[in-house]
Amino acid sequence: METQLRGMFAALITAMKDDQSFCAERQMQVTKAVLNQGLDGLYVGGSSGESGLLNTQELLDQQEVVANAAAGQGKKLIAHVGAPTLRDSIALAQNAAKLGYDGLSALPPHAYPFTDGEIIAYYQALSDATDLPMIVYEVPVRTNRPLPFGVLSEILQLQNVAGIKFTSHDLFKFSQLKAAHRDKTFYFGFDEVYLSAGALGADGGIGSTYNVMGKLYAELNVAIRKSDLPTAQKLQDISQQFVTQLLEIGVLPGIKAIMQARGISAGPTRAPLCPLSADFEKIATRMANDPLFSDYLIGPNL
């Protein structure tokens, strides 16, 4: 199944009220600001959006808010619908279809040591739940289990499965899958080394730091498409310096703090994710104003 969902997608963060409850108003503002960076679309309800800390109703509400915020902008929306139970995953998938989302994605089930057959059956059931293209998800750092080439290949052949979000450093397996499934769409999920996958023919990226540095990744993708290696290397180097500092303070709270420093309130992360210490808040503010990053960061000047 082919899809027109190629490009660069922010793995959208979830906006919270100060008491850590979901905030529709802030989510509307965050969504518009993230889309204003020149990205192709949004990946909604994934782990960067704290989905593991949200209940199903909150994820349904978020899907609607984002759809309304993105309406009329010509951007693509992919709903991550992976949940601990298949029933909730199907409910999220069918809601996204009703709201006009362009595609679906889901982590493989990983709350228990599921068999390969159970994982394949999960994707089969989820793919059958709607007519939307499904993007499967390989992310061993989250699932603690890299799926074998054969299993991923079988999943990619299921009806309605259009591609894969590949968040693994195993670029040999990435290349093997791409060679075996040339009609599928391949996204890469490690922001700090996107150039590596881009050089191997990635069709796009889905990343957390795109929330605040979407302009950089959009330009990086253009440079790769133009075979402009010096520009691509320069942009990837800036990305790596940004990610290195962000990892020191915590990715999700750091992104939200940088966004706040740029004039966009996304609220706190939800416990048990820890808020930033005062020292880390200072680092986030410094990053938000660093001349190396500021031309690429989200904000009113973009």
C-alpha positions as semicolon CSV with decimal commas, in nm:
position;residue;x (nm);y (nm);z (nm)
1;M;0,000;0,000;0,000
2;E;0,151;0,332;-0,106
3;T;0,102;0,652;0,091
4;Q;0,158;1,023;0,033
5;L;0,265;1,075;0,394
6;R;0,633;1,131;0,321
7;G;0,811;1,418;0,492
8;M;0,906;1,556;0,830
9;F;0,663;1,516;1,120
10;A;0,693;1,648;1,475
11;A;0,617;1,386;1,738
12;L;0,383;1,634;1,903
13;I;0,410;1,708;2,274
14;T;0,100;1,717;2,492
15;A;0,007;2,046;2,656
16;M;-0,093;2,038;3,022
17;K;-0,251;2,274;3,269
18;D;-0,034;2,372;3,565
19;D;-0,200;2,091;3,765
20;Q;-0,083;1,839;3,499
21;S;-0,430;1,778;3,352
22;F;-0,472;1,793;2,974
23;C;-0,518;2,149;2,847
24;A;-0,710;2,188;2,523
25;E;-0,641;2,560;2,498
26;R;-0,265;2,522;2,531
27;Q;-0,269;2,222;2,297
28;M;-0,434;2,436;2,032
29;Q;-0,162;2,702;2,064
30;V;0,122;2,449;2,071
31;T;-0,011;2,268;1,765
32;K;-0,033;2,585;1,559
33;A;0,313;2,699;1,665
34;V;0,475;2,363;1,584
35;L;0,310;2,353;1,242
36;N;0,427;2,707;1,170
37;Q;0,787;2,584;1,141
38;G;0,754;2,444;0,790
39;L;0,704;2,080;0,877
40;D;0,490;1,845;0,669
41;G;0,273;1,733;0,956
42;L;0,231;1,595;1,305
43;Y;0,254;1,256;1,473
44;V;-0,006;1,279;1,748
45;G;-0,037;1,079;2,069
46;G;0,300;0,907;2,073
47;S;0,552;0,864;2,351
48;S;0,682;1,219;2,297
49;G;0,326;1,323;2,381
50;E;0,341;1,135;2,713
51;S;0,079;0,893;2,581
52;G;0,178;0,630;2,836
53;L;0,071;0,874;3,109
54;L;-0,261;0,974;2,949
55;N;-0,588;0,784;2,963
56;T;-0,780;0,690;2,652
57;Q;-1,031;0,974;2,684
58;E;-0,752;1,230;2,705
59;L;-0,595;1,086;2,390
60;L;-0,932;1,101;2,212
61;D;-0,973;1,464;2,321
62;Q;-0,622;1,548;2,204
63;Q;-0,689;1,400;1,860
64;E;-0,987;1,632;1,820
65;V;-0,807;1,944;1,941
66;V;-0,513;1,883;1,706
67;A;-0,743;1,813;1,410
68;N;-0,923;2,143;1,471
69;A;-0,596;2,335;1,512
70;A;-0,451;2,194;1,190
71;A;-0,765;2,235;0,981
72;G;-0,715;2,420;0,654
73;Q;-0,334;2,428;0,673
74;G;-0,268;2,147;0,427
75;K;-0,067;1,950;0,680
76;K;-0,079;1,573;0,732
77;L;-0,177;1,414;1,064
78;I;-0,073;1,068;1,180
79;A;-0,239;0,940;1,498
80;H;-0,039;0,710;1,719
81;V;-0,296;0,467;1,855
82;G;-0,083;0,207;2,034
83;A;-0,235;0,127;2,373
84;P;-0,194;-0,154;2,628
85;T;-0,520;-0,313;2,508
86;L;-0,627;-0,377;2,150
87;R;-0,976;-0,250;2,232
88;D;-0,844;0,096;2,322
89;S;-0,615;0,098;2,019
90;I;-0,909;0,031;1,788
91;A;-1,117;0,302;1,957
92;L;-0,835;0,553;1,903
93;A;-0,791;0,442;1,542
94;Q;-1,158;0,471;1,457
95;N;-1,182;0,812;1,624
96;A;-0,885;0,938;1,423
97;A;-1,049;0,815;1,103
98;K;-1,370;1,002;1,187
99;L;-1,172;1,320;1,253
100;G;-1,005;1,305;0,912
101;Y;-0,655;1,197;1,010
102;D;-0,436;1,087;0,721
103;G;-0,271;0,786;0,879
104;L;-0,225;0,573;1,189
105;S;0,073;0,433;1,375
106;A;0,123;0,212;1,678
107;L;0,392;0,072;1,897
108;P;0,388;-0,308;1,901
109;P;0,230;-0,446;2,219
110;H;0,504;-0,478;2,480
111;A;0,347;-0,487;2,827
112;Y;0,413;-0,865;2,830
113;P;0,653;-1,093;2,639
114;F;0,414;-1,133;2,344
115;T;0,500;-1,386;2,077
116;D;0,583;-1,284;1,722
117;G;0,247;-1,425;1,616
118;E;0,060;-1,216;1,872
119;I;0,235;-0,900;1,755
120;I;0,152;-0,975;1,392
121;A;-0,210;-1,046;1,488
122;Y;-0,226;-0,714;1,675
123;Y;-0,120;-0,520;1,368
124;Q;-0,356;-0,724;1,152
125;A;-0,653;-0,637;1,374
126;L;-0,556;-0,272;1,397
127;S;-0,503;-0,244;1,021
128;D;-0,846;-0,395;0,963
129;A;-1,015;-0,145;1,197
130;T;-1,006;0,144;0,945
131;D;-0,909;0,215;0,585
132;L;-0,631;0,453;0,690
133;P;-0,269;0,367;0,607
134;M;-0,089;0,213;0,904
135;I;0,271;0,297;0,998
136;V;0,425;0,022;1,213
137;Y;0,685;0,114;1,471
138;E;1,023;-0,042;1,544
139;V;1,170;0,112;1,860
140;P;1,376;-0,133;2,067
141;V;1,477;0,135;2,320
142;R;1,110;0,154;2,420
143;T;0,996;-0,206;2,378
144;N;1,324;-0,369;2,492
145;R;1,287;-0,604;2,197
146;P;1,406;-0,550;1,840
147;L;1,162;-0,724;1,608
148;P;1,333;-0,965;1,367
149;F;1,358;-0,879;0,999
150;G;1,115;-1,157;0,912
151;V;0,848;-1,035;1,154
152;L;0,873;-0,674;1,036
153;S;0,867;-0,790;0,676
154;E;0,551;-0,993;0,736
155;I;0,383;-0,698;0,908
156;L;0,477;-0,467;0,622
157;Q;0,292;-0,698;0,384
158;L;-0,039;-0,671;0,574
159;Q;-0,326;-0,491;0,404
160;N;-0,334;-0,117;0,486
161;V;0,021;-0,121;0,625
162;A;0,193;0,160;0,436
163;G;0,528;0,192;0,607
164;I;0,738;0,195;0,920
165;K;0,875;0,440;1,173
166;F;1,222;0,300;1,233
167;T;1,379;0,421;1,557
168;S;1,682;0,197;1,581
169;H;2,051;0,238;1,507
170;D;2,046;-0,085;1,306
171;L;2,074;0,091;0,972
172;F;2,166;-0,234;0,800
173;K;1,824;-0,375;0,888
174;F;1,669;-0,045;0,781
175;S;1,834;-0,079;0,440
176;Q;1,736;-0,445;0,409
177;L;1,372;-0,366;0,483
178;K;1,371;-0,075;0,241
179;A;1,520;-0,290;-0,035
180;A;1,260;-0,562;0,026
181;H;0,963;-0,323;0,045
182;R;1,027;-0,047;-0,205
183;D;0,661;0,050;-0,218
184;K;0,650;0,136;0,154
185;T;0,724;0,463;0,332
186;F;1,023;0,464;0,569
187;Y;1,056;0,720;0,848
188;F;1,358;0,751;1,075
189;G;1,317;0,838;1,441
190;F;1,657;0,937;1,578
191;D;1,675;1,314;1,528
192;E;2,046;1,347;1,600
193;V;2,152;1,113;1,317
194;Y;1,872;1,166;1,065
195;L;2,127;1,243;0,794
196;S;2,252;0,883;0,810
197;A;1,908;0,742;0,731
198;G;1,838;1,018;0,483
199;A;2,147;0,917;0,287
200;L;2,009;0,562;0,280
201;G;1,681;0,682;0,131
202;A;1,455;0,756;0,428
203;D;1,128;0,909;0,309
204;G;1,101;1,134;0,613
205;G;1,151;1,169;0,985
206;I;0,939;1,174;1,298
207;G;1,104;1,331;1,599
208;S;1,066;1,490;1,940
209;T;1,303;1,781;1,890
210;Y;1,110;1,878;1,576
211;N;0,864;2,037;1,823
212;V;1,107;2,322;1,882
213;M;1,356;2,288;1,593
214;G;1,121;2,197;1,312
215;K;1,270;2,459;1,080
216;L;1,612;2,295;1,105
217;Y;1,482;1,947;1,022
218;A;1,275;2,075;0,732
219;E;1,588;2,242;0,592
220;L;1,794;1,929;0,660
221;N;1,551;1,720;0,459
222;V;1,568;1,967;0,169
223;A;1,949;1,959;0,176
224;I;1,948;1,579;0,160
225;R;1,703;1,578;-0,131
226;K;1,931;1,823;-0,315
227;S;2,243;1,616;-0,235
228;D;2,385;1,923;-0,061
229;L;2,609;1,736;0,181
230;P;2,791;2,038;0,335
231;T;2,462;2,204;0,431
232;A;2,318;1,876;0,559
233;Q;2,628;1,813;0,771
234;K;2,615;2,164;0,914
235;L;2,249;2,131;1,010
236;Q;2,298;1,785;1,157
237;D;2,589;1,914;1,365
238;I;2,367;2,187;1,512
239;S;2,103;1,924;1,581
240;Q;2,357;1,707;1,761
241;Q;2,479;1,992;1,978
242;F;2,119;2,073;2,069
243;V;2,032;1,711;2,149
244;T;2,348;1,667;2,357
245;Q;2,246;1,954;2,583
246;L;1,882;1,848;2,589
247;L;1,971;1,497;2,706
248;E;2,149;1,648;3,006
249;I;1,830;1,807;3,138
250;G;1,565;1,563;3,014
251;V;1,407;1,554;2,669
252;L;1,038;1,614;2,738
253;P;1,061;1,862;3,028
254;G;1,347;2,029;2,843
255;I;1,143;2,073;2,526
256;K;0,856;2,222;2,724
257;A;1,088;2,457;2,911
258;I;1,251;2,574;2,588
259;M;0,908;2,627;2,436
260;Q;0,807;2,833;2,739
261;A;1,121;3,042;2,706
262;R;1,026;3,105;2,343
263;G;0,686;3,239;2,446
264;I;0,467;2,928;2,403
265;S;0,320;2,762;2,711
266;A;0,288;2,384;2,701
267;G;0,269;2,344;3,077
268;P;0,458;2,083;3,279
269;T;0,522;1,717;3,210
270;R;0,303;1,472;3,399
271;A;0,431;1,285;3,703
272;P;0,617;1,062;3,751
273;L;0,822;1,258;3,497
274;C;1,012;1,504;3,712
275;P;0,997;1,881;3,662
276;L;1,323;2,054;3,584
277;S;1,537;2,177;3,870
278;A;1,616;2,546;3,889
279;D;1,962;2,480;3,745
280;F;1,817;2,284;3,452
281;E;1,560;2,557;3,391
282;K;1,851;2,799;3,348
283;I;2,013;2,563;3,096
284;A;1,685;2,541;2,900
285;T;1,655;2,920;2,896
286;R;2,013;2,951;2,781
287;M;1,950;2,701;2,501
288;A;1,640;2,895;2,396
289;N;1,852;3,207;2,350
290;D;2,173;3,050;2,218
291;P;2,267;3,214;1,884
292;L;2,369;2,872;1,751
293;F;2,011;2,751;1,787
294;S;1,788;3,058;1,791
295;D;1,750;3,097;1,414
296;Y;1,596;2,749;1,402
297;L;1,388;2,754;1,718
298;I;1,013;2,781;1,746
299;G;0,873;3,120;1,828
300;P;0,704;3,436;1,704
301;N;0,981;3,510;1,453
302;L;0,925;3,191;1,256
